[in-house]
Amino acid sequence: MSPHPDQSADEVLRPHLDAPTHWVLTLSCPDRPGIVHAVSGLLAGLRGNITESQQFGDAGTGLFFMRVQVTAQVPRAALEDGMRGLEAEFGLRWSLDVVGRPVRTLVLGSTAAHCLNDLAFRQRSEGLPVELVGVVSNHTVLEPLARFYGIGFHHVPVTAATRAAAEARVLELVAELDVELVVLARYMQILSDDLCRALEGRVINIHHSFLPSFKGAKPYHQAHDRGVKLIGATAHYVTADLDEGPIIEQDVERVDHGHPVEALVALGQDVERRTLARAVRWHAEHRVLLDGHRTIVFR
């Protein structure tokens, strides 16, 4: 935002003083001196008030990561113009959003309801910053739950013969509903490489941490049979490498020989719910930055 030759900086800013906005800015770039100074200087020059700031330099990759929340009373274009100037100087990759803006989210599930129910409840009652715009399932079991929460339900059956058409329908819904995030809430289907690439960085999956030790059906039964002492869950971004995408969050529960398999299932579902909810919240709050096959999570 360039002032008119006859305008002072105060006069340029004055029309916007009654409309402060809380922004969240994230960035990554090759690490070098002066990045924090440049970013904070830009924000200070726009009379921004930094309310939260975190940064991390990865010595292994040589990359620098930063997340800043700032209250600023200037138009979005002024912040974007300033960041474009720093982008050229430092080789930045950056994003800018409004703090707390609900992220439009599509949930894919099969028959297990615990993760979908938890996300919908947290959105409604606990301020989870997402807007659940649809539920896609290869079964109809979850339809009543989706209707209860007022979420559109889409039955998309999947067979070996219809898999390509089913995934094409998912992509259609992503476009039609302006989806920003896809959550696999115990969706018992493997996404194709093409779909993973099309939605790269926008799909979060939840699975039990027994993988790869207890693959296939009834993992908790397998774990009980082996006498495990820990059960857990992992939330990660989906990639073409099955269950090997960048990990966002993990959690565990300690168990012992006295836990019947039903107790393991109940504990496992609970840890899956809270692990997925944290991952979705951190993603929606722009706290997760990709660092190759790893993540930087500014909690």
URKA-V530139 format. One record per residue. N is the residue number from 0. NEAR is the number of other ideal C-beta (glycine too) atoms within 10 Angstrom. Layout:
((N:NEAR) (N:NEAR))
This chain:
((0:14) (1:8) (2:12) (3:8) (4:5) (5:6) (6:12) (7:10) (8:12) (9:10) (10:11) (11:15) (12:18) (13:12) (14:11) (15:17) (16:11) (17:7) (18:10) (19:14) (20:16) (21:15) (22:20) (23:20) (24:23) (25:20) (26:22) (27:22) (28:18) (29:12) (30:17) (31:11) (32:7) (33:10) (34:20) (35:13) (36:9) (37:16) (38:24) (39:16) (40:13) (41:19) (42:22) (43:12) (44:12) (45:20) (46:16) (47:24) (48:13) (49:15) (50:13) (51:12) (52:16) (53:15) (54:16) (55:16) (56:13) (57:15) (58:7) (59:8) (60:14) (61:10) (62:18) (63:19) (64:22) (65:23) (66:22) (67:22) (68:18) (69:24) (70:15) (71:22) (72:18) (73:23) (74:15) (75:13) (76:9) (77:20) (78:21) (79:13) (80:15) (81:20) (82:18) (83:11) (84:13) (85:18) (86:15) (87:8) (88:11) (89:19) (90:11) (91:20) (92:14) (93:17) (94:12) (95:16) (96:15) (97:10) (98:16) (99:11) (100:16) (101:15) (102:21) (103:16) (104:26) (105:25) (106:25) (107:26) (108:26) (109:17) (110:13) (111:16) (112:18) (113:17) (114:24) (115:26) (116:18) (117:21) (118:25) (119:23) (120:14) (121:18) (122:20) (123:12) (124:8) (125:10) (126:10) (127:22) (128:18) (129:22) (130:18) (131:24) (132:21) (133:21) (134:24) (135:22) (136:25) (137:20) (138:14) (139:11) (140:13) (141:26) (142:15) (143:10) (144:16) (145:23) (146:12) (147:10) (148:15) (149:9) (150:22) (151:14) (152:15) (153:17) (154:12) (155:19) (156:12) (157:20) (158:9) (159:6) (160:7) (161:14) (162:15) (163:12) (164:12) (165:17) (166:18) (167:13) (168:16) (169:22) (170:14) (171:12) (172:18) (173:22) (174:9) (175:10) (176:16) (177:10) (178:20) (179:18) (180:22) (181:23) (182:27) (183:22) (184:27) (185:21) (186:24) (187:15) (188:15) (189:13) (190:23) (191:14) (192:11) (193:13) (194:22) (195:18) (196:11) (197:15) (198:19) (199:14) (200:14) (201:18) (202:22) (203:24) (204:24) (205:24) (206:18) (207:21) (208:20) (209:20) (210:14) (211:8) (212:12) (213:18) (214:11) (215:7) (216:8) (217:12) (218:20) (219:22) (220:13) (221:16) (222:24) (223:20) (224:11) (225:11) (226:9) (227:19) (228:11) (229:11) (230:26) (231:18) (232:25) (233:24) (234:26) (235:21) (236:22) (237:24) (238:19) (239:14) (240:10) (241:15) (242:14) (243:13) (244:23) (245:18) (246:15) (247:23) (248:24) (249:15) (250:18) (251:15) (252:14) (253:11) (254:18) (255:8) (256:7) (257:6) (258:19) (259:9) (260:14) (261:10) (262:14) (263:20) (264:18) (265:13) (266:18) (267:22) (268:18) (269:16) (270:20) (271:26) (272:22) (273:15) (274:24) (275:29) (276:21) (277:18) (278:27) (279:29) (280:21) (281:19) (282:26) (283:21) (284:20) (285:20) (286:20) (287:23) (288:21) (289:16) (290:15) (291:10) (292:12) (293:13) (294:21) (295:20) (296:18) (297:19) (298:10))
